[in-house]
């Protein structure tokens, strides 16, 4: 078994369970699906596989009906993986009003690789944030980095998670007192994994090693918790950085978004 095959098996076995959604407010089972409700009016659909699903089109419709019945749900993400066998899923999702996003690479590898050769650039400081004001500033900066309008509900959800103390850590990089990069660390209980998510760097500060240093800080924190492996859904901005640190692309993931 190659490293890629071994990491993909670990990903499927350890992460495609309830461990995938530690911050869920509720989880309902529907056949092979797990229908997850998060803070901030977010619905989420995931599963181990759909190989045994008899009628995928009906499953998609029933799952959406579950979320539509909750008036607090503003949107739903259906998370697909490129290595799954699910014929007709794309067509069923589109027919129900889901819009496919950009595919991302599922990256997996040893945490130690992220810690090497990652000096903090001169004039940059790294720190964890827990204060509500800092979290809101971090979230607004990330929205700016992705070219999106500021979403206060995202900040509200992060603040609520920090209050639950479920292990999530928020990290930022600053220069001259300005937040310029940010990311989350998500240790996954009961597994070898920690996830690194939400990586965002302002356009004018990319290519300086800031995101790399911020990733190394999160990896060291995960190692101190006893984790061994890291996983991340990576855009084309961050994928090459992770590859240089020993992570490999084991598959792809494409989010399908429905908005009320």
NORJORA-V943079 format. One record per residue. N is the residue number from 1. PSI is psi in whole degrees, 0 to 359 (* if undefined). Layout:
n: (N | N)
psi: (PSI | PSI)
This chain:
n: (1 | 2 | 3 | 4 | 5 | 6 | 7 | 8 | 9 | 10 | 11 | 12 | 13 | 14 | 15 | 16 | 17 | 18 | 19 | 20 | 21 | 22 | 23 | 24 | 25 | 26 | 27 | 28 | 29 | 30 | 31 | 32 | 33 | 34 | 35 | 36 | 37 | 38 | 39 | 40 | 41 | 42 | 43 | 44 | 45 | 46 | 47 | 48 | 49 | 50 | 51 | 52 | 53 | 54 | 55 | 56 | 57 | 58 | 59 | 60 | 61 | 62 | 63 | 64 | 65 | 66 | 67 | 68 | 69 | 70 | 71 | 72 | 73 | 74 | 75 | 76 | 77 | 78 | 79 | 80 | 81 | 82 | 83 | 84 | 85 | 86 | 87 | 88 | 89 | 90 | 91 | 92 | 93 | 94 | 95 | 96 | 97 | 98 | 99 | 100 | 101 | 102 | 103 | 104 | 105 | 106 | 107 | 108 | 109 | 110 | 111 | 112 | 113 | 114 | 115 | 116 | 117 | 118 | 119 | 120 | 121 | 122 | 123 | 124 | 125 | 126 | 127 | 128 | 129 | 130 | 131 | 132 | 133 | 134 | 135 | 136 | 137 | 138 | 139 | 140 | 141 | 142 | 143 | 144 | 145 | 146 | 147 | 148 | 149 | 150 | 151 | 152 | 153 | 154 | 155 | 156 | 157 | 158 | 159 | 160 | 161 | 162 | 163 | 164 | 165 | 166 | 167 | 168 | 169 | 170 | 171 | 172 | 173 | 174 | 175 | 176 | 177 | 178 | 179 | 180 | 181 | 182 | 183 | 184 | 185 | 186 | 187 | 188 | 189 | 190 | 191 | 192 | 193 | 194 | 195 | 196 | 197 | 198 | 199 | 200 | 201 | 202 | 203 | 204 | 205 | 206 | 207 | 208 | 209 | 210 | 211 | 212 | 213 | 214 | 215 | 216 | 217 | 218 | 219 | 220 | 221 | 222 | 223 | 224 | 225 | 226 | 227 | 228 | 229 | 230 | 231 | 232 | 233 | 234 | 235 | 236 | 237 | 238 | 239 | 240 | 241 | 242 | 243 | 244 | 245 | 246 | 247 | 248 | 249 | 250 | 251 | 252 | 253 | 254 | 255 | 256 | 257 | 258 | 259 | 260)
psi: (129 | 167 | 318 | 316 | 320 | 318 | 322 | 320 | 318 | 320 | 310 | 316 | 321 | 332 | 338 | 56 | 193 | 341 | 341 | 337 | 62 | 340 | 11 | 141 | 325 | 154 | 126 | 137 | 138 | 94 | 233 | 353 | 152 | 118 | 113 | 137 | 127 | 163 | 154 | 13 | 32 | 128 | 154 | 135 | 128 | 176 | 163 | 313 | 167 | 19 | 328 | 5 | 126 | 316 | 91 | 323 | 317 | 324 | 318 | 315 | 318 | 321 | 317 | 321 | 325 | 315 | 324 | 334 | 346 | 109 | 344 | 345 | 118 | 335 | 160 | 135 | 129 | 117 | 116 | 156 | 140 | 336 | 359 | 150 | 103 | 69 | 134 | 356 | 314 | 312 | 319 | 320 | 313 | 320 | 336 | 12 | 8 | 142 | 123 | 139 | 192 | 134 | 145 | 159 | 132 | 113 | 134 | 144 | 182 | 139 | 325 | 326 | 335 | 346 | 343 | 146 | 51 | 64 | 149 | 123 | 151 | 137 | 2 | 138 | 147 | 141 | 157 | 147 | 140 | 339 | 139 | 316 | 319 | 319 | 318 | 321 | 320 | 314 | 319 | 320 | 318 | 319 | 317 | 318 | 327 | 5 | 30 | 161 | 151 | 127 | 100 | 336 | 327 | 316 | 319 | 317 | 321 | 319 | 319 | 322 | 317 | 324 | 331 | 345 | 54 | 11 | 343 | 140 | 142 | 128 | 144 | 155 | 137 | 149 | 132 | 38 | 5 | 131 | 127 | 348 | 153 | 162 | 159 | 151 | 129 | 88 | 134 | 111 | 140 | 12 | 175 | 358 | 150 | 146 | 145 | 125 | 165 | 22 | 122 | 132 | 133 | 142 | 315 | 352 | 8 | 156 | 14 | 2 | 7 | 311 | 322 | 316 | 322 | 323 | 319 | 321 | 320 | 321 | 318 | 323 | 320 | 320 | 321 | 338 | 355 | 9 | 155 | 326 | 154 | 146 | 153 | 141 | 113 | 137 | 174 | 346 | 317 | 339 | 312 | 327 | 316 | 323 | 320 | 343 | 10 | 0 | 153 | 152 | 115 | 340 | 191 | 160 | 139 | 122 | 138 | 125 | 132 | 135 | 134 | *)
